[in-house]
Amino acid sequence: MQLVRAGERDALSLGLPEIARALIITGPHSQVRAFDAAADQFITYGPEERAAVLAEVDRFLTGLISELELWPGDGLLPPLFPQA
């Protein structure tokens, strides 16, 4: 993450489809509507689908962490109590 913040590397890609990304971005109580051209109708995705996406991300990260340790990097946030 430190390398990402410094602009030296890309962020960790989860490879999520557009609807999954939209569900995570919009928040826990939002809905995402998408048009299904094959069915000629709108489909509404909501909190249940968002929870399923987050569970999938959790499984992915849990597996990744079991293989190697993730380190977010130093200096991501300023110190709470700066030393004088």
PyMOL Python script that loads the backbone (N, CA, C, O; Angstrom):
from pymol import cmd

cmd.read_pdbstr("""\
ATOM      1  N   MET A   1       0.817  -1.190   0.000  1.00  0.00           N
ATOM      2  CA  MET A   1       0.000   0.000   0.000  1.00  0.00           C
ATOM      3  C   MET A   1       0.859   1.251   0.000  1.00  0.00           C
ATOM      4  O   MET A   1       0.504   2.257  -0.614  1.00  0.00           O
ATOM      5  N   GLN A   2       1.981   1.187   0.685  1.00  0.00           N
ATOM      6  CA  GLN A   2       2.873   2.342   0.695  1.00  0.00           C
ATOM      7  C   GLN A   2       3.352   2.648  -0.719  1.00  0.00           C
ATOM      8  O   GLN A   2       3.426   3.812  -1.112  1.00  0.00           O
ATOM      9  N   LEU A   3       3.678   1.609  -1.484  1.00  0.00           N
ATOM     10  CA  LEU A   3       4.123   1.823  -2.867  1.00  0.00           C
ATOM     11  C   LEU A   3       2.998   2.391  -3.723  1.00  0.00           C
ATOM     12  O   LEU A   3       3.245   3.218  -4.601  1.00  0.00           O
ATOM     13  N   VAL A   4       1.779   1.961  -3.480  1.00  0.00           N
ATOM     14  CA  VAL A   4       0.632   2.498  -4.213  1.00  0.00           C
ATOM     15  C   VAL A   4       0.476   3.975  -3.913  1.00  0.00           C
ATOM     16  O   VAL A   4       0.296   4.790  -4.818  1.00  0.00           O
ATOM     17  N   ARG A   5       0.546   4.313  -2.630  1.00  0.00           N
ATOM     18  CA  ARG A   5       0.383   5.712  -2.227  1.00  0.00           C
ATOM     19  C   ARG A   5       1.482   6.592  -2.825  1.00  0.00           C
ATOM     20  O   ARG A   5       1.238   7.741  -3.193  1.00  0.00           O
ATOM     21  N   ALA A   6       2.671   6.051  -2.917  1.00  0.00           N
ATOM     22  CA  ALA A   6       3.794   6.816  -3.473  1.00  0.00           C
ATOM     23  C   ALA A   6       3.751   6.837  -5.004  1.00  0.00           C
ATOM     24  O   ALA A   6       4.579   7.492  -5.637  1.00  0.00           O
ATOM     25  N   GLY A   7       2.798   6.131  -5.593  1.00  0.00           N
ATOM     26  CA  GLY A   7       2.670   6.120  -7.045  1.00  0.00           C
ATOM     27  C   GLY A   7       3.634   5.189  -7.737  1.00  0.00           C
ATOM     28  O   GLY A   7       3.825   5.278  -8.949  1.00  0.00           O
ATOM     29  N   GLU A   8       4.250   4.288  -6.973  1.00  0.00           N
ATOM     30  CA  GLU A   8       5.232   3.394  -7.555  1.00  0.00           C
ATOM     31  C   GLU A   8       4.641   2.049  -7.970  1.00  0.00           C
ATOM     32  O   GLU A   8       5.283   1.309  -8.716  1.00  0.00           O
ATOM     33  N   ARG A   9       3.456   1.719  -7.516  1.00  0.00           N
ATOM     34  CA  ARG A   9       2.816   0.453  -7.862  1.00  0.00           C
ATOM     35  C   ARG A   9       1.308   0.637  -7.957  1.00  0.00           C
ATOM     36  O   ARG A   9       0.745   1.566  -7.378  1.00  0.00           O
ATOM     37  N   ASP A  10       0.665  -0.255  -8.693  1.00  0.00           N
ATOM     38  CA  ASP A  10      -0.789  -0.267  -8.759  1.00  0.00           C
ATOM     39  C   ASP A  10      -1.356  -0.897  -7.494  1.00  0.00           C
ATOM     40  O   ASP A  10      -0.660  -1.621  -6.782  1.00  0.00           O
ATOM     41  N   ALA A  11      -2.617  -0.616  -7.224  1.00  0.00           N
ATOM     42  CA  ALA A  11      -3.284  -1.195  -6.062  1.00  0.00           C
ATOM     43  C   ALA A  11      -3.534  -2.681  -6.299  1.00  0.00           C
ATOM     44  O   ALA A  11      -3.513  -3.159  -7.433  1.00  0.00           O
ATOM     45  N   LEU A  12      -3.771  -3.397  -5.207  1.00  0.00           N
ATOM     46  CA  LEU A  12      -4.133  -4.806  -5.279  1.00  0.00           C
ATOM     47  C   LEU A  12      -5.467  -4.928  -5.992  1.00  0.00           C
ATOM     48  O   LEU A  12      -6.470  -4.378  -5.538  1.00  0.00           O
ATOM     49  N   SER A  13      -5.484  -5.637  -7.094  1.00  0.00           N
ATOM     50  CA  SER A  13      -6.714  -5.790  -7.858  1.00  0.00           C
ATOM     51  C   SER A  13      -7.467  -7.015  -7.371  1.00  0.00           C
ATOM     52  O   SER A  13      -6.896  -8.098  -7.247  1.00  0.00           O
ATOM     53  N   LEU A  14      -8.743  -6.837  -7.098  1.00  0.00           N
ATOM     54  CA  LEU A  14      -9.584  -7.946  -6.690  1.00  0.00           C
ATOM     55  C   LEU A  14     -10.294  -8.563  -7.889  1.00  0.00           C
ATOM     56  O   LEU A  14     -10.888  -9.635  -7.775  1.00  0.00           O
ATOM     57  N   GLY A  15     -10.235  -7.896  -9.033  1.00  0.00           N
ATOM     58  CA  GLY A  15     -10.849  -8.428 -10.231  1.00  0.00           C
ATOM     59  C   GLY A  15     -12.365  -8.542 -10.153  1.00  0.00           C
ATOM     60  O   GLY A  15     -12.956  -9.449 -10.738  1.00  0.00           O
ATOM     61  N   LEU A  16     -12.990  -7.625  -9.433  1.00  0.00           N
ATOM     62  CA  LEU A  16     -14.441  -7.685  -9.269  1.00  0.00           C
ATOM     63  C   LEU A  16     -15.153  -7.158 -10.504  1.00  0.00           C
ATOM     64  O   LEU A  16     -14.689  -6.210 -11.136  1.00  0.00           O
ATOM     65  N   PRO A  17     -16.287  -7.776 -10.851  1.00  0.00           N
ATOM     66  CA  PRO A  17     -17.091  -7.242 -11.950  1.00  0.00           C
ATOM     67  C   PRO A  17     -17.683  -5.876 -11.578  1.00  0.00           C
ATOM     68  O   PRO A  17     -17.698  -5.497 -10.407  1.00  0.00           O
ATOM     69  N   GLU A  18     -18.162  -5.153 -12.573  1.00  0.00           N
ATOM     70  CA  GLU A  18     -18.659  -3.785 -12.359  1.00  0.00           C
ATOM     71  C   GLU A  18     -19.751  -3.710 -11.294  1.00  0.00           C
ATOM     72  O   GLU A  18     -19.724  -2.809 -10.456  1.00  0.00           O
ATOM     73  N   ILE A  19     -20.699  -4.626 -11.308  1.00  0.00           N
ATOM     74  CA  ILE A  19     -21.802  -4.557 -10.335  1.00  0.00           C
ATOM     75  C   ILE A  19     -21.274  -4.774  -8.925  1.00  0.00           C
ATOM     76  O   ILE A  19     -21.700  -4.095  -7.991  1.00  0.00           O
ATOM     77  N   ALA A  20     -20.349  -5.714  -8.764  1.00  0.00           N
ATOM     78  CA  ALA A  20     -19.768  -5.970  -7.445  1.00  0.00           C
ATOM     79  C   ALA A  20     -19.032  -4.728  -6.939  1.00  0.00           C
ATOM     80  O   ALA A  20     -19.166  -4.360  -5.772  1.00  0.00           O
ATOM     81  N   ARG A  21     -18.256  -4.085  -7.811  1.00  0.00           N
ATOM     82  CA  ARG A  21     -17.552  -2.856  -7.414  1.00  0.00           C
ATOM     83  C   ARG A  21     -18.546  -1.772  -7.030  1.00  0.00           C
ATOM     84  O   ARG A  21     -18.357  -1.077  -6.031  1.00  0.00           O
ATOM     85  N   ALA A  22     -19.596  -1.627  -7.814  1.00  0.00           N
ATOM     86  CA  ALA A  22     -20.605  -0.602  -7.524  1.00  0.00           C
ATOM     87  C   ALA A  22     -21.281  -0.867  -6.181  1.00  0.00           C
ATOM     88  O   ALA A  22     -21.544   0.069  -5.426  1.00  0.00           O
ATOM     89  N   LEU A  23     -21.562  -2.121  -5.878  1.00  0.00           N
ATOM     90  CA  LEU A  23     -22.195  -2.451  -4.598  1.00  0.00           C
ATOM     91  C   LEU A  23     -21.299  -2.092  -3.423  1.00  0.00           C
ATOM     92  O   LEU A  23     -21.783  -1.600  -2.404  1.00  0.00           O
ATOM     93  N   ILE A  24     -20.012  -2.329  -3.553  1.00  0.00           N
ATOM     94  CA  ILE A  24     -19.091  -1.995  -2.462  1.00  0.00           C
ATOM     95  C   ILE A  24     -18.973  -0.485  -2.301  1.00  0.00           C
ATOM     96  O   ILE A  24     -18.941   0.015  -1.176  1.00  0.00           O
ATOM     97  N   ILE A  25     -18.908   0.234  -3.392  1.00  0.00           N
ATOM     98  CA  ILE A  25     -18.720   1.682  -3.357  1.00  0.00           C
ATOM     99  C   ILE A  25     -19.946   2.412  -2.809  1.00  0.00           C
ATOM    100  O   ILE A  25     -19.806   3.395  -2.082  1.00  0.00           O
ATOM    101  N   THR A  26     -21.139   1.943  -3.150  1.00  0.00           N
ATOM    102  CA  THR A  26     -22.348   2.694  -2.808  1.00  0.00           C
ATOM    103  C   THR A  26     -22.736   2.626  -1.341  1.00  0.00           C
ATOM    104  O   THR A  26     -23.469   3.497  -0.872  1.00  0.00           O
ATOM    105  N   GLY A  27     -22.286   1.651  -0.616  1.00  0.00           N
ATOM    106  CA  GLY A  27     -22.591   1.586   0.805  1.00  0.00           C
ATOM    107  C   GLY A  27     -23.602   0.513   1.155  1.00  0.00           C
ATOM    108  O   GLY A  27     -24.231  -0.073   0.274  1.00  0.00           O
ATOM    109  N   PRO A  28     -23.756   0.258   2.449  1.00  0.00           N
ATOM    110  CA  PRO A  28     -24.517  -0.904   2.912  1.00  0.00           C
ATOM    111  C   PRO A  28     -26.020  -0.863   2.666  1.00  0.00           C
ATOM    112  O   PRO A  28     -26.655  -1.917   2.628  1.00  0.00           O
ATOM    113  N   HIS A  29     -26.603   0.303   2.499  1.00  0.00           N
ATOM    114  CA  HIS A  29     -28.060   0.382   2.362  1.00  0.00           C
ATOM    115  C   HIS A  29     -28.503   0.817   0.969  1.00  0.00           C
ATOM    116  O   HIS A  29     -29.687   1.063   0.739  1.00  0.00           O
ATOM    117  N   SER A  30     -27.563   0.911   0.049  1.00  0.00           N
ATOM    118  CA  SER A  30     -27.874   1.383  -1.302  1.00  0.00           C
ATOM    119  C   SER A  30     -28.277   0.234  -2.210  1.00  0.00           C
ATOM    120  O   SER A  30     -28.121  -0.942  -1.882  1.00  0.00           O
ATOM    121  N   GLN A  31     -28.795   0.619  -3.349  1.00  0.00           N
ATOM    122  CA  GLN A  31     -29.149  -0.349  -4.372  1.00  0.00           C
ATOM    123  C   GLN A  31     -28.480   0.050  -5.680  1.00  0.00           C
ATOM    124  O   GLN A  31     -28.258   1.231  -5.947  1.00  0.00           O
ATOM    125  N   VAL A  32     -28.166  -0.951  -6.483  1.00  0.00           N
ATOM    126  CA  VAL A  32     -27.580  -0.740  -7.799  1.00  0.00           C
ATOM    127  C   VAL A  32     -28.528  -1.382  -8.801  1.00  0.00           C
ATOM    128  O   VAL A  32     -28.905  -2.548  -8.677  1.00  0.00           O
ATOM    129  N   ARG A  33     -28.900  -0.590  -9.796  1.00  0.00           N
ATOM    130  CA  ARG A  33     -29.780  -1.116 -10.847  1.00  0.00           C
ATOM    131  C   ARG A  33     -28.972  -1.298 -12.117  1.00  0.00           C
ATOM    132  O   ARG A  33     -28.172  -0.443 -12.495  1.00  0.00           O
ATOM    133  N   ALA A  34     -29.196  -2.429 -12.768  1.00  0.00           N
ATOM    134  CA  ALA A  34     -28.508  -2.728 -14.027  1.00  0.00           C
ATOM    135  C   ALA A  34     -29.535  -3.258 -15.016  1.00  0.00           C
ATOM    136  O   ALA A  34     -30.487  -3.943 -14.644  1.00  0.00           O
ATOM    137  N   PHE A  35     -29.323  -2.927 -16.278  1.00  0.00           N
ATOM    138  CA  PHE A  35     -30.243  -3.384 -17.307  1.00  0.00           C
ATOM    139  C   PHE A  35     -29.749  -4.695 -17.879  1.00  0.00           C
ATOM    140  O   PHE A  35     -28.606  -4.790 -18.325  1.00  0.00           O
ATOM    141  N   ASP A  36     -30.602  -5.709 -17.870  1.00  0.00           N
ATOM    142  CA  ASP A  36     -30.309  -7.009 -18.465  1.00  0.00           C
ATOM    143  C   ASP A  36     -30.925  -7.017 -19.857  1.00  0.00           C
ATOM    144  O   ASP A  36     -32.135  -7.179 -20.011  1.00  0.00           O
ATOM    145  N   ALA A  37     -30.081  -6.841 -20.869  1.00  0.00           N
ATOM    146  CA  ALA A  37     -30.577  -6.742 -22.246  1.00  0.00           C
ATOM    147  C   ALA A  37     -31.225  -8.045 -22.707  1.00  0.00           C
ATOM    148  O   ALA A  37     -32.193  -8.019 -23.467  1.00  0.00           O
ATOM    149  N   ALA A  38     -30.703  -9.178 -22.257  1.00  0.00           N
ATOM    150  CA  ALA A  38     -31.263 -10.463 -22.676  1.00  0.00           C
ATOM    151  C   ALA A  38     -32.696 -10.631 -22.170  1.00  0.00           C
ATOM    152  O   ALA A  38     -33.551 -11.170 -22.873  1.00  0.00           O
ATOM    153  N   ALA A  39     -32.952 -10.167 -20.947  1.00  0.00           N
ATOM    154  CA  ALA A  39     -34.290 -10.283 -20.362  1.00  0.00           C
ATOM    155  C   ALA A  39     -35.124  -9.033 -20.616  1.00  0.00           C
ATOM    156  O   ALA A  39     -36.323  -9.015 -20.336  1.00  0.00           O
ATOM    157  N   ASP A  40     -34.488  -7.979 -21.151  1.00  0.00           N
ATOM    158  CA  ASP A  40     -35.150  -6.701 -21.412  1.00  0.00           C
ATOM    159  C   ASP A  40     -35.808  -6.139 -20.152  1.00  0.00           C
ATOM    160  O   ASP A  40     -36.956  -5.695 -20.169  1.00  0.00           O
ATOM    161  N   GLN A  41     -35.034  -6.174 -19.050  1.00  0.00           N
ATOM    162  CA  GLN A  41     -35.553  -5.647 -17.781  1.00  0.00           C
ATOM    163  C   GLN A  41     -34.405  -5.172 -16.897  1.00  0.00           C
ATOM    164  O   GLN A  41     -33.249  -5.544 -17.094  1.00  0.00           O
ATOM    165  N   PHE A  42     -34.753  -4.344 -15.922  1.00  0.00           N
ATOM    166  CA  PHE A  42     -33.780  -3.893 -14.936  1.00  0.00           C
ATOM    167  C   PHE A  42     -33.720  -4.896 -13.798  1.00  0.00           C
ATOM    168  O   PHE A  42     -34.734  -5.474 -13.408  1.00  0.00           O
ATOM    169  N   ILE A  43     -32.517  -5.095 -13.269  1.00  0.00           N
ATOM    170  CA  ILE A  43     -32.319  -5.940 -12.099  1.00  0.00           C
ATOM    171  C   ILE A  43     -31.783  -5.040 -11.000  1.00  0.00           C
ATOM    172  O   ILE A  43     -30.874  -4.244 -11.232  1.00  0.00           O
ATOM    173  N   THR A  44     -32.339  -5.162  -9.814  1.00  0.00           N
ATOM    174  CA  THR A  44     -31.908  -4.363  -8.674  1.00  0.00           C
ATOM    175  C   THR A  44     -31.103  -5.239  -7.721  1.00  0.00           C
ATOM    176  O   THR A  44     -31.553  -6.301  -7.290  1.00  0.00           O
ATOM    177  N   TYR A  45     -29.907  -4.767  -7.406  1.00  0.00           N
ATOM    178  CA  TYR A  45     -29.022  -5.446  -6.458  1.00  0.00           C
ATOM    179  C   TYR A  45     -28.977  -4.594  -5.196  1.00  0.00           C
ATOM    180  O   TYR A  45     -28.904  -3.368  -5.279  1.00  0.00           O
ATOM    181  N   GLY A  46     -29.019  -5.222  -4.046  1.00  0.00           N
ATOM    182  CA  GLY A  46     -29.063  -4.470  -2.796  1.00  0.00           C
ATOM    183  C   GLY A  46     -28.156  -5.031  -1.728  1.00  0.00           C
ATOM    184  O   GLY A  46     -27.137  -5.652  -2.030  1.00  0.00           O
ATOM    185  N   PRO A  47     -28.528  -4.813  -0.467  1.00  0.00           N
ATOM    186  CA  PRO A  47     -27.688  -5.208   0.659  1.00  0.00           C
ATOM    187  C   PRO A  47     -27.327  -6.700   0.699  1.00  0.00           C
ATOM    188  O   PRO A  47     -26.217  -7.051   1.099  1.00  0.00           O
ATOM    189  N   GLU A  48     -28.229  -7.561   0.299  1.00  0.00           N
ATOM    190  CA  GLU A  48     -27.911  -8.999   0.325  1.00  0.00           C
ATOM    191  C   GLU A  48     -26.804  -9.333  -0.675  1.00  0.00           C
ATOM    192  O   GLU A  48     -25.883 -10.085  -0.356  1.00  0.00           O
ATOM    193  N   GLU A  49     -26.894  -8.784  -1.868  1.00  0.00           N
ATOM    194  CA  GLU A  49     -25.864  -9.026  -2.875  1.00  0.00           C
ATOM    195  C   GLU A  49     -24.541  -8.387  -2.457  1.00  0.00           C
ATOM    196  O   GLU A  49     -23.470  -8.938  -2.711  1.00  0.00           O
ATOM    197  N   ARG A  50     -24.623  -7.220  -1.814  1.00  0.00           N
ATOM    198  CA  ARG A  50     -23.411  -6.555  -1.326  1.00  0.00           C
ATOM    199  C   ARG A  50     -22.725  -7.413  -0.275  1.00  0.00           C
ATOM    200  O   ARG A  50     -21.502  -7.553  -0.287  1.00  0.00           O
ATOM    201  N   ALA A  51     -23.505  -7.989   0.635  1.00  0.00           N
ATOM    202  CA  ALA A  51     -22.947  -8.865   1.670  1.00  0.00           C
ATOM    203  C   ALA A  51     -22.256 -10.074   1.030  1.00  0.00           C
ATOM    204  O   ALA A  51     -21.207 -10.513   1.502  1.00  0.00           O
ATOM    205  N   ALA A  52     -22.840 -10.605  -0.034  1.00  0.00           N
ATOM    206  CA  ALA A  52     -22.228 -11.741  -0.725  1.00  0.00           C
ATOM    207  C   ALA A  52     -20.897 -11.348  -1.366  1.00  0.00           C
ATOM    208  O   ALA A  52     -19.942 -12.124  -1.335  1.00  0.00           O
ATOM    209  N   VAL A  53     -20.830 -10.147  -1.948  1.00  0.00           N
ATOM    210  CA  VAL A  53     -19.580  -9.663  -2.546  1.00  0.00           C
ATOM    211  C   VAL A  53     -18.525  -9.491  -1.462  1.00  0.00           C
ATOM    212  O   VAL A  53     -17.379  -9.905  -1.638  1.00  0.00           O
ATOM    213  N   LEU A  54     -18.902  -8.883  -0.344  1.00  0.00           N
ATOM    214  CA  LEU A  54     -17.939  -8.683   0.749  1.00  0.00           C
ATOM    215  C   LEU A  54     -17.450 -10.017   1.309  1.00  0.00           C
ATOM    216  O   LEU A  54     -16.283 -10.137   1.679  1.00  0.00           O
ATOM    217  N   ALA A  55     -18.328 -11.021   1.377  1.00  0.00           N
ATOM    218  CA  ALA A  55     -17.916 -12.350   1.841  1.00  0.00           C
ATOM    219  C   ALA A  55     -16.909 -12.962   0.860  1.00  0.00           C
ATOM    220  O   ALA A  55     -15.954 -13.619   1.273  1.00  0.00           O
ATOM    221  N   GLU A  56     -17.130 -12.742  -0.426  1.00  0.00           N
ATOM    222  CA  GLU A  56     -16.200 -13.236  -1.444  1.00  0.00           C
ATOM    223  C   GLU A  56     -14.833 -12.553  -1.309  1.00  0.00           C
ATOM    224  O   GLU A  56     -13.796 -13.210  -1.394  1.00  0.00           O
ATOM    225  N   VAL A  57     -14.839 -11.246  -1.101  1.00  0.00           N
ATOM    226  CA  VAL A  57     -13.592 -10.508  -0.905  1.00  0.00           C
ATOM    227  C   VAL A  57     -12.880 -11.007   0.356  1.00  0.00           C
ATOM    228  O   VAL A  57     -11.659 -11.164   0.363  1.00  0.00           O
ATOM    229  N   ASP A  58     -13.644 -11.254   1.415  1.00  0.00           N
ATOM    230  CA  ASP A  58     -13.065 -11.767   2.663  1.00  0.00           C
ATOM    231  C   ASP A  58     -12.378 -13.111   2.426  1.00  0.00           C
ATOM    232  O   ASP A  58     -11.262 -13.332   2.897  1.00  0.00           O
ATOM    233  N   ARG A  59     -13.042 -14.007   1.698  1.00  0.00           N
ATOM    234  CA  ARG A  59     -12.440 -15.314   1.400  1.00  0.00           C
ATOM    235  C   ARG A  59     -11.157 -15.148   0.590  1.00  0.00           C
ATOM    236  O   ARG A  59     -10.163 -15.830   0.840  1.00  0.00           O
ATOM    237  N   PHE A  60     -11.187 -14.237  -0.384  1.00  0.00           N
ATOM    238  CA  PHE A  60     -10.007 -14.000  -1.216  1.00  0.00           C
ATOM    239  C   PHE A  60      -8.840 -13.493  -0.372  1.00  0.00           C
ATOM    240  O   PHE A  60      -7.724 -14.003  -0.471  1.00  0.00           O
ATOM    241  N   LEU A  61      -9.108 -12.484   0.459  1.00  0.00           N
ATOM    242  CA  LEU A  61      -8.030 -11.905   1.269  1.00  0.00           C
ATOM    243  C   LEU A  61      -7.538 -12.879   2.326  1.00  0.00           C
ATOM    244  O   LEU A  61      -6.345 -12.909   2.626  1.00  0.00           O
ATOM    245  N   THR A  62      -8.435 -13.677   2.896  1.00  0.00           N
ATOM    246  CA  THR A  62      -8.030 -14.677   3.884  1.00  0.00           C
ATOM    247  C   THR A  62      -7.072 -15.681   3.244  1.00  0.00           C
ATOM    248  O   THR A  62      -6.058 -16.048   3.838  1.00  0.00           O
ATOM    249  N   GLY A  63      -7.398 -16.119   2.037  1.00  0.00           N
ATOM    250  CA  GLY A  63      -6.508 -17.032   1.323  1.00  0.00           C
ATOM    251  C   GLY A  63      -5.177 -16.395   0.992  1.00  0.00           C
ATOM    252  O   GLY A  63      -4.135 -17.044   1.086  1.00  0.00           O
ATOM    253  N   LEU A  64      -5.200 -15.137   0.608  1.00  0.00           N
ATOM    254  CA  LEU A  64      -3.981 -14.416   0.266  1.00  0.00           C
ATOM    255  C   LEU A  64      -3.088 -14.249   1.490  1.00  0.00           C
ATOM    256  O   LEU A  64      -1.873 -14.429   1.409  1.00  0.00           O
ATOM    257  N   ILE A  65      -3.693 -13.905   2.618  1.00  0.00           N
ATOM    258  CA  ILE A  65      -2.932 -13.703   3.849  1.00  0.00           C
ATOM    259  C   ILE A  65      -2.326 -15.018   4.328  1.00  0.00           C
ATOM    260  O   ILE A  65      -1.247 -15.020   4.919  1.00  0.00           O
ATOM    261  N   SER A  66      -3.010 -16.142   4.079  1.00  0.00           N
ATOM    262  CA  SER A  66      -2.452 -17.426   4.493  1.00  0.00           C
ATOM    263  C   SER A  66      -1.204 -17.767   3.685  1.00  0.00           C
ATOM    264  O   SER A  66      -0.361 -18.537   4.145  1.00  0.00           O
ATOM    265  N   GLU A  67      -1.078 -17.198   2.484  1.00  0.00           N
ATOM    266  CA  GLU A  67       0.085 -17.445   1.643  1.00  0.00           C
ATOM    267  C   GLU A  67       1.239 -16.488   1.940  1.00  0.00           C
ATOM    268  O   GLU A  67       2.403 -16.887   1.930  1.00  0.00           O
ATOM    269  N   LEU A  68       0.911 -15.240   2.202  1.00  0.00           N
ATOM    270  CA  LEU A  68       1.940 -14.248   2.503  1.00  0.00           C
ATOM    271  C   LEU A  68       1.343 -13.137   3.352  1.00  0.00           C
ATOM    272  O   LEU A  68       0.146 -12.860   3.283  1.00  0.00           O
ATOM    273  N   GLU A  69       2.182 -12.515   4.141  1.00  0.00           N
ATOM    274  CA  GLU A  69       1.713 -11.457   5.030  1.00  0.00           C
ATOM    275  C   GLU A  69       1.511 -10.161   4.248  1.00  0.00           C
ATOM    276  O   GLU A  69       2.377  -9.751   3.475  1.00  0.00           O
ATOM    277  N   LEU A  70       0.366  -9.525   4.454  1.00  0.00           N
ATOM    278  CA  LEU A  70       0.114  -8.225   3.833  1.00  0.00           C
ATOM    279  C   LEU A  70       0.584  -7.131   4.784  1.00  0.00           C
ATOM    280  O   LEU A  70       0.285  -7.164   5.978  1.00  0.00           O
ATOM    281  N   TRP A  71       1.305  -6.182   4.259  1.00  0.00           N
ATOM    282  CA  TRP A  71       1.802  -5.067   5.050  1.00  0.00           C
ATOM    283  C   TRP A  71       1.326  -3.782   4.408  1.00  0.00           C
ATOM    284  O   TRP A  71       1.646  -3.524   3.247  1.00  0.00           O
ATOM    285  N   PRO A  72       0.566  -2.966   5.131  1.00  0.00           N
ATOM    286  CA  PRO A  72       0.009  -1.760   4.517  1.00  0.00           C
ATOM    287  C   PRO A  72       1.030  -0.660   4.275  1.00  0.00           C
ATOM    288  O   PRO A  72       0.767   0.251   3.490  1.00  0.00           O
ATOM    289  N   GLY A  73       2.174  -0.719   4.919  1.00  0.00           N
ATOM    290  CA  GLY A  73       3.186   0.308   4.739  1.00  0.00           C
ATOM    291  C   GLY A  73       3.185   1.307   5.879  1.00  0.00           C
ATOM    292  O   GLY A  73       2.217   1.413   6.633  1.00  0.00           O
ATOM    293  N   ASP A  74       4.265   2.027   5.991  1.00  0.00           N
ATOM    294  CA  ASP A  74       4.403   3.046   7.031  1.00  0.00           C
ATOM    295  C   ASP A  74       3.969   4.396   6.490  1.00  0.00           C
ATOM    296  O   ASP A  74       3.982   4.621   5.280  1.00  0.00           O
ATOM    297  N   GLY A  75       3.587   5.288   7.379  1.00  0.00           N
ATOM    298  CA  GLY A  75       3.303   6.656   6.999  1.00  0.00           C
ATOM    299  C   GLY A  75       2.003   6.853   6.254  1.00  0.00           C
ATOM    300  O   GLY A  75       1.850   7.851   5.549  1.00  0.00           O
ATOM    301  N   LEU A  76       1.046   5.924   6.388  1.00  0.00           N
ATOM    302  CA  LEU A  76      -0.223   6.087   5.690  1.00  0.00           C
ATOM    303  C   LEU A  76      -1.108   7.125   6.358  1.00  0.00           C
ATOM    304  O   LEU A  76      -1.898   7.797   5.695  1.00  0.00           O
ATOM    305  N   LEU A  77      -0.974   7.252   7.664  1.00  0.00           N
ATOM    306  CA  LEU A  77      -1.759   8.238   8.424  1.00  0.00           C
ATOM    307  C   LEU A  77      -0.799   9.061   9.264  1.00  0.00           C
ATOM    308  O   LEU A  77       0.232   8.556   9.709  1.00  0.00           O
ATOM    309  N   PRO A  78      -1.129  10.320   9.483  1.00  0.00           N
ATOM    310  CA  PRO A  78      -0.261  11.117  10.354  1.00  0.00           C
ATOM    311  C   PRO A  78      -0.384  10.609  11.788  1.00  0.00           C
ATOM    312  O   PRO A  78      -1.422  10.058  12.157  1.00  0.00           O
ATOM    313  N   PRO A  79       0.652  10.783  12.598  1.00  0.00           N
ATOM    314  CA  PRO A  79       0.581  10.343  13.994  1.00  0.00           C
ATOM    315  C   PRO A  79      -0.560  11.061  14.729  1.00  0.00           C
ATOM    316  O   PRO A  79      -0.841  12.233  14.477  1.00  0.00           O
ATOM    317  N   LEU A  80      -1.203  10.333  15.636  1.00  0.00           N
ATOM    318  CA  LEU A  80      -2.284  10.928  16.418  1.00  0.00           C
ATOM    319  C   LEU A  80      -1.765  12.039  17.332  1.00  0.00           C
ATOM    320  O   LEU A  80      -2.405  13.079  17.490  1.00  0.00           O
ATOM    321  N   PHE A  81      -0.597  11.800  17.928  1.00  0.00           N
ATOM    322  CA  PHE A  81      -0.010  12.770  18.848  1.00  0.00           C
ATOM    323  C   PHE A  81       1.412  13.086  18.394  1.00  0.00           C
ATOM    324  O   PHE A  81       2.376  12.463  18.837  1.00  0.00           O
ATOM    325  N   PRO A  82       1.520  14.076  17.494  1.00  0.00           N
ATOM    326  CA  PRO A  82       2.854  14.417  16.997  1.00  0.00           C
ATOM    327  C   PRO A  82       3.792  14.822  18.127  1.00  0.00           C
ATOM    328  O   PRO A  82       3.393  15.518  19.060  1.00  0.00           O
ATOM    329  N   GLN A  83       5.023  14.386  18.035  1.00  0.00           N
ATOM    330  CA  GLN A  83       6.001  14.746  19.057  1.00  0.00           C
ATOM    331  C   GLN A  83       6.489  16.166  18.808  1.00  0.00           C
ATOM    332  O   GLN A  83       6.779  16.555  17.677  1.00  0.00           O
ATOM    333  N   ALA A  84       6.571  16.921  19.882  1.00  0.00           N
ATOM    334  CA  ALA A  84       6.972  18.336  19.763  1.00  0.00           C
ATOM    335  C   ALA A  84       8.465  18.493  19.681  1.00  0.00           C
ATOM    336  O   ALA A  84       8.962  19.614  19.579  1.00  0.00           O
TER     337      ALA A  84
END
""", "prot")
cmd.dss("prot")
cmd.show_as("cartoon", "prot")
cmd.util.cbc("prot")
cmd.orient("prot")
